[in-house]
Amino acid sequence: MAKTKKQNKQEQDAQTTEIVSAEADDTVATTTAPADIAEAEGPKTPKIVIDGVEYDASDLSDPAKGAVASLQFAEAKLMALQNELAVCQTARFAYIKGLKSELEDKAS
């Protein structure tokens, strides 16, 4: 059965943010669901998992909430930089290919 546009939108609206620190086992994750799904399942509280221990994000101190926000910002920035690097590498390969083609044409 084909998914409707509404179902696809709901899936896209469900956001999961995951931050992995320098330690491979340290993960901070928050999950939010679309309002209609959250109402049906009850309210969801964000959870944070560090070294396999789950914490309720609503119970965090202000400094801890600040650290989570900083981690999320850093993760988003790293993702943007990785995407920019991928674009630059693709352009570099295209320029090299074009240059090789130009040099081979000139040598012929």
C-alpha positions in Angstrom: 0.0 0.0 0.0 1.4 3.4 -1.0 2.1 5.9 1.7 0.1 9.1 1.5 1.6 12.5 1.5 0.4 13.1 5.1 2.1 9.9 6.3 5.4 11.0 4.6 5.1 14.4 6.1 4.6 12.9 9.6 7.6 10.8 9.2 9.7 13.8 8.1 8.3 15.9 11.0 9.5 13.3 13.5 12.9 14.7 14.4 15.7 12.9 16.1 18.9 14.6 17.0 21.9 12.6 18.1 25.2 13.9 19.3 28.2 11.7 19.7 31.1 13.1 21.7 34.8 12.2 21.5 34.0 9.1 23.5 32.3 6.6 21.2 29.9 5.5 23.9 28.7 9.0 24.8 25.5 9.8 23.0 23.0 12.5 23.6 19.7 12.0 21.8 16.4 13.9 21.9 13.3 12.8 20.1 10.2 14.7 19.2 7.2 13.4 17.4 4.5 15.3 15.5 1.7 16.7 17.6 -1.0 14.2 16.4 1.3 11.2 17.1 2.4 12.6 20.4 -1.2 13.1 21.5 -2.1 9.5 20.6 0.8 8.0 22.4 1.0 10.5 25.3 3.6 13.1 25.9 7.2 12.1 25.1 10.0 13.5 27.3 13.4 13.9 25.7 16.0 11.4 26.9 19.7 11.7 27.0 22.0 8.6 26.9 25.6 8.8 28.1 27.7 5.7 28.7 24.5 3.6 28.4 22.7 5.5 31.2 19.5 7.2 30.2 18.6 10.5 31.7 15.3 12.5 31.5 16.3 15.8 29.8 13.6 17.7 31.7 15.5 16.9 34.9 18.8 18.4 33.8 20.4 21.4 35.5 20.7 24.6 33.5 24.5 24.0 33.0 23.8 20.5 31.7 21.1 21.9 29.3 23.6 24.4 28.1 26.1 21.6 27.5 23.5 19.7 25.5 22.7 22.7 23.4 26.4 23.3 22.8 26.8 19.7 21.7 23.9 19.9 19.4 25.3 23.1 17.9 28.7 21.6 17.4 27.2 18.5 15.8 25.1 20.5 13.4 28.2 22.6 12.5 30.3 19.5 11.9 27.6 18.1 9.7 27.5 21.3 7.7 31.2 21.3 7.4 31.3 17.7 6.3 28.7 18.5 3.6 30.7 21.5 2.4 33.9 19.3 2.3 32.0 16.8 0.2 30.9 19.5 -2.2 34.5 20.9 -2.5 35.9 17.4 -3.1 33.4 16.8 -5.8 34.3 20.1 -7.5 38.0 19.4 -7.1 37.7 16.0 -8.9 35.6 17.6 -11.7 38.3 20.4 -12.1 41.1 17.8 -12.2 39.1 15.7 -14.8 38.5 18.9 -16.9 42.2 19.9 -16.7 43.4 16.4 -17.7 41.0 16.5 -20.6 42.2 19.9 -21.7 45.9 19.0 -21.4 45.3 15.7 -23.3 43.5 17.6 -26.1 46.3 20.2 -26.3 49.0 17.4 -26.4 47.3 15.7 -29.3 
